[in-house]
């Protein structure tokens, strides 16, 4: 059998969407389903567009208030009763300045009064300067004496020709949001209190370990050196043993130097005894010797009188900044500058290194940067990081010279 003789499968006719003429009649009066739907929709439609607007305004949760150009209340949605406890009739026809002292706390009434004065004044200016809208948080007084925090917005509706015709205010209940914000603030204050205490305990522990290294271990190493010197003298006639004793003496002296270096890095006595400037000058010299990076210090001749927390905070920030210079900058110089003015001490560490990508700074998981900022914040100051005019970075710390007790402040909150 040839291919021409093979029977072809029957083609199915392509279906098309039904046209309006093909709609099947439904059970309502023999009309089409589309016609029935239109009839049912028409049966529940409000009589006019005005009725639609009124239906929306009277069923939203927010309070909607309409004022004329004289600031007289010409419409108030029924939600005012649910949110504030006032009836619509109490406010209708009243001027806004008559109702404002009743409905708002004194502080918020002053804010709203100024805003409305500015709005009214703007109506007489040109179109380019005219008032557009105003939004702020206001605390309202309920009829029972309780208060309600709201987000209140006022706009000026206009005709197609741009002529203002009144004011529309929308008042939204944000009491739940305010409670959440207060809870977050309280939680933040507690976390800061905890962070402050952790830093204090850390500094106390560093001081204790430094004292133990200096006093206890230092005295024991001195006693051991005395014994080894005596032993070496007694073994003067036995060269191998004498040399062994001197070698042990060298090891003890090296251990003593290491112990002293660790104690100073934990908590330098010079910071407590001679002050911040002397401590930073000593640390800069040690940093320059260890790293090979030039580290000049510019500081006032007279040691500023600082609280212990401020001095410790400034010293630790300098330590961390120089550590970052050593590890990451590739700089040949790091300059330290200390100044005082208006009960504030300013400490800056600038370098001539490769700098930093500031776009990535917010995402940089650097505990060093976070630590500097947290220390400064707990001391009542702040730390900023900027580009130098040439190249490199500058870490700038502004700290109060007399630090208040952060724990008492946090506890009060």
N, C-alpha and C positions, 0 to 999 in steps of 0.2 A: 504494500500500500504506500502510495506516495504521500509526501507531507501535505500536499494539497488536499488529499482525501481525508486527512485527520480532522475530526470534528473539533471545532473551537469551543472553549467554555463560554457559556452565555454571560454577557456583561450585565452587571446589576445597574439599574438606573441610579444616578447620583441624586442623593437627597438634598433638598434645599431648605433653608430655614423657612418656616411658615410666614407668609405675608399677612398683612392685616386683613386682607380679604379672606384668607384661609383660616382665620381664627374660628374656633368652635364656639358655638353659643353655650352659655352656661344656664343655670337654672333660674337666674334672676331676670324675669321679664323677657326671656328669650334673647337678650343682648349678649355681646361678646364678653369674655373675661376681662379684657382691658377696660371696656366700658364700665363694668361692674366695679373694678378697682378705683376708677376715677370717681364714680358715684359715692363709694364708701369714703374716700379721702375728702371729697367735697363736704360730706356730712359732718366731719369733725373739724373742718377748717374754721379758724376764727373769722369774724366778720370783716376785719380790715387789718392792714399792716400795723396800725396803731395798737390794735388789740394783741397782735403777736408780740410787739415790743413790751407791752404791759405784762403779758403772760410770762415772758422771760424774766423781766425785772422782779416780779413778785414771787418767783420760784427759785431764784439763786440764793446761795447761802450768804453771799456778801451783802452788805448794806449799800444801796444805791441812793444817792442824794443829788437832787438837781436844784441849783440856785439860779435865780435870774441875775441880770447884770448889777442889781442893787444888793446882791448877796442875801436875798430873801428865799426861804425854802419853799419851793413850789411842787416838789415831789419827794417822797421818802418811801422806800420799799418796806414791806411789812417785816422783813428780817431784823429791823431795828428792835422790835419787841423781843425776839428770841435771843439776840446777842446782848442787848443793853438793858432791856426791861422797860423802855419807854414806848408810849403809844405813838402812832403816826400823827394823830391829831395834836399831840403836845407840841410838835415841831413845825407843822405846816403853817405857813404864813409868817413865821418868826424870822427876824433877821439873824444872820449867822453869828454876829457878835453878841447877840442876846443869849444864844444857846451854847456858845463855845465854853463859857465859864462853868456851865452846868455839866456839860458832857465830857470835858477833858480835865486832867490834872493840871495844876497851875503851871508847871514847867512846860508841858505840851501845849497848853493854851497859848502861852507866849510864842512858841514856835509857829503854831498854826496862824496866829494873828499876823505875825510878820510876813508869813508866806502869802496870805490873802492880800495884804497891803501891796506887796510886790506884784501880785497877779493883776490887781485892779490898776495899778500904775502902768503896767505893761500894755494895757489895752489902748492907751493913748499914744503909744509909740508906733513907729513904722512897722511894716510887715516883717522886716528882717530881724527886728529886736523883740517881736511879740512873744509873750509867754506861750510855751508849748504844753508842758505838763510838769507836775511836781509830785514826788513820791517820798515818803518818809515813814518812820515808825512812830506811832502816837499811842499814848496810854489813855484809854477812855475810862470814864467813871460810870459804872452801872447805876441803875436806879436804887439798888439795895446797898450801895456804898462800896462794893467790891470794884476791882479794876480789871481791864481787859486790854492786852497789848494787840495792836493792829498794824497792818501795813496799809497806809492810806494814800490814795492817788487822786489828784485833781487834774482834770483836763478842761480845755476851753473849746466847746463845739462851735463851728462856724457855718455860715451859709456858703453856698457855692461861690459867692462873690468874695468870701473871706471875711465877712463881718461877724464879730463875736456875738453870740446870742445868750450866753450864760456860762455856768460852770457845772461840771458833772464830777461828783466825788464818789469813789468806790472804797469801801472800808472792809478789809479782810481780817478775819480772826487769825492771829499767829501765836496765840498763847501756848500752844503745844510746841511750836518751834522755839519760843523763848525759854520754855522749861528745859528743852533739850540743850539750848545754848548755855543756860546757867549750869546744867549738870556737867557739860563739857568743860566750862571754865573752872568749876570746882575740882573736877578730875585733873585738869591741867595744873592747878595750884598744888594739889596733893602730889602729883608726879614731880613738880619742881621742888617741893619740900623733901621728897625722897631723894632726888638727885643731889640737893644741897647737903643732905645728911651723909650720903655716900661719899661725896667729895671731902667733907669734913673728917669722916672716919678714915678715909684714905690718907689724908694729910697727917692725922694723928698717928696712924700706924707707921707712916714713913718716918715721922719724927722719932717715934719710939725705937724703930729698928736702927735709925742713924745713931741715936744715943747709945744703944747697946753695942753697935760696932765701934763707936768711938771710945766709950768708957770701959765696957767689960772686955771686949776682944782686944782693944788697943792696949789696955793695961797688961793683959796676959801675954801679948806679943812682946811688949817691952821687957817683962820679966824673963821671957824665953830668950830674948837677945842678950840680956845680961848673963844668963847661964851659959850660953854658947860662947860668949866672949871669954868668960872664965875658963871654960873647957878648952878652948883653943890655946889659951896661955899655958895651961897645964900640960897640953900635948905638944908643946913647942919642940921637945926633943924627939918626937916621933912624927916625922914629916907626913907620912900617909894619913895618919889619924888627925893631925893638925889641919891638913888641907880639907879633910872630910868635914871637920867642924866648921871651918870657914865657909865651905860650900853651903852647909846647913844654915849658917848665919845669913848668907846672901838670900836664901830662899825665904827666911823669916822676914827680912827687910822688904822683899818684894811683896810678900803677903800683907805686910803692914801697909804698904803703899796702896795695894789693891783695896784693902778694907777701908782706908781713908777715902779713896776715890768713890767707892760705892756709897759710903755714908754721906759724902758731900752731894752726890747726885740725888740721893733720896730727899735730903733736906739740908741745904747748906747753912751752917751756923752763921755765916756772914749775913744772910738775909735777915735773921732775927736780931743780930747784934749790931750791924752797921747799916742796914737798910737796903732798899731796892736797887739804887744806883750802883753801889759797891758790888752787890751780888751779881748784877747783870754785867758789869765790867769784868769781874772775875770769870764769869761763865763765857763771855765773848773771847777772852784770852785763851781759855782752855779749848773752846771750839775751834779757834784759829789754829792752835797747835795740833789738834787731833785731825782736822779736816784739810788743812792747807788753804782754806778759804779766808781771805782777808775779812775782818769783822770789826771795823771801827765803831766806836760808841760816842754819840753826841748827847750830853746830859748836863743838867744844871750843876753848878759847883756846890750849892747847898742841897743837902739831902732832903727831899720833900717828906713831910710827916704824913704817913699813910697808915690806914688800918691794916691789921694782919691779913684779913681776907683779900683786900685790894692788892697788897704787896705780893701775896702768894699767887693770886690770879695773874697779875702782870708777869711775874717771873715764869710761870708755867706756860703762858702764851708765847713768850720769847723762846723758851726751850722748844716748844712744838714747832714754831715757825722756823727756827734754825735747823731743826731736824728735817723738815720738809725741804729746805734749801739744800741740805747735804744730800738727801736721797733723790730728789726729783729735778732740781732746777738746772744742774750743770753750770752754776754760777761761779765766778771767780771772786765775787765780793758780796757780802751781806752787811748792810749798814743799819745800825740800831740808833733810834732817836727817841729821847725822853723829854717831854715838855709838860709844864703844869700851867693851868689858867682856870679861873672861875671855879675853884674847888674840884677840878677835873685833872687827872693825870692821863696823858696821851703817850702811848708807846707804839712805835712803828718799826717794822722790820722789812726793809726793801732789798731786793737782789737784782742782779743784771743777768739773770738766767733766761731760760727758754719761755717762761711765762706759762699761761694756762688757758685752755679753751673755755671761755666763760659760758658758752652755750651748753656745755656739758656739766657745768658746775653744779646745778641743782640735782643732777642724777649721780654725782660722784659719791660713792659710798665711803668717804673718808672719815674715819672716826676721829682723826686729828683735827680736821676742820670743825666737825660737830662738837668736839670737846672744847675747843677754844671758844666757840660761840656760846655754848652752854655755861662755861665758867664765867664768861663776861656777863651773861644775862643774870646769873645768880648773884653776881656782885653788883648788879644795878647798872651795868654798862653794856657796851655792844662792840662787836668785832666786824670789820668790813675788809673785803679783799678787792684790791684795785690793780689796774695796770700801771706800771711806771711810765713816765713820759718817754724815756728811751726804750728800754725793754725790761722784761722781768716783771715781778709782782711786788706789791706792797701790802703787808698785813698791818692793819691799823686798829688799835684797841683804845677806846675811850672809856675810862673808868672813874667813878667818883672817889675822891680822896678819903672821904669818911663814909664807909659803907654801912647802911642800915642792916638790921637783923632780918635777913630774908625769911627765916623760919617764922618769926613773929608775924610778918606780913602775910605769908601764905596761910598760916593758921587762922588769922583774922578773916581771910576770905572764905 
